[in-house]
Amino acid sequence: MKRPVFTAIPLAAFAVPAAAVILAAPFAHAQTDVEDSCKNAGGQYTKSEVSAHFGQDASLFEECCTGTGPSRKCVDYKDGVQGPTYGG
C-alpha cells in the first residue's frame, strides 16, 4: 500500500498567501495619528478611502469634529495632511 506523498510546492502555494493575510490583518485596523489625536481631544472621527480610478492607490480622507452647536469645528485631512477647518 502506497502512502500519499505531499509535495512542498502546493503546500507553499497555499501557506505563503495565507500567512501574508494573517500577518497583514492587524495592520489593516491600525489607528492613524489623526484618529488618536481626535479621540484624545474628545472629537468625533470619521474616515473613508477613495480611489479616483480603478487600480489607482486609494487616498485616505479623515475628518475630526470637536465642540457642539456654534462652537463646532471640523478639520479635514487627506492622506494625513491637514486641509481646511469648517465651522465656528
N, C-alpha and C positions, 0 to 999 in steps of 0.2 A: 504494500500500500504506500502510495506516494503522499508526502506531505505537501500542502500548498506552499509555494515559495513567494514571498512578497518582495518585490524589488524596491530599492530605495527611491527611485525616481518618481513613481506615482505617489508614494507617501510624502516625499518632499514637495511635490506639486500641490498637495493639499495643505501640508503642515506650515509651509512658509507663509502663504497668504492668510491662513487662519491666525497665525501668531502675529502677523502685522496688524490685523484688525483688532485683536485683543489688546495689543500694546498701544495702539493709537486711540482706543476708546476713552481712556481717562483724559487725554488732551482735548478731545472734542468738546468737553463741557467745562474747560478751564475758564475762569473769570478773567476779564480784562482789567487793566488798571482803571479804566473809566468806570466800570461797574463797581469795583471795590471802593473807589473814592465817592461815587454817587451814593451807594448804600451807607457808607460811613457818615455821610452828611445828612442822612435821613431822606434822601431823594427817591423818586420813582424812576427806575431804569427800564429802558426798552431797547431792543436791538433787532436788526434784520440784516440779512446778507443778500445782496443784489448783484446779479451779473447782467451786464448790458447785452451781451451776445453769448450764444451757446458756445461753450468751450473756453470762454474768457474767464480769468480769475475773478471771483466774487469780491465785491467791496463790502466792508462791514460798516453799517450805519448804526450809530448809537445815539441815544438821547437821554439826558438826565434832567428831570424837572424837580425843583425844590420850591417850597412855600405853597401857600394856598391863596385863592382869591386874587386881589390886585397885586399881592407881593409874589405871585407865582412866576418863576423864571425857568426857562428851559434852554439847555445848551446842547447843540448838535455836534457830533463828531463823525468824521469819515476816515476809516482806517486809523483811528487813534488820534487824528489831528483835529483840534477844536475848530468849529465853524462859528456861525453867528449865535447870538443869545437872543431869545424871544421872551416877550412879556415884561411885566413890571414897568 
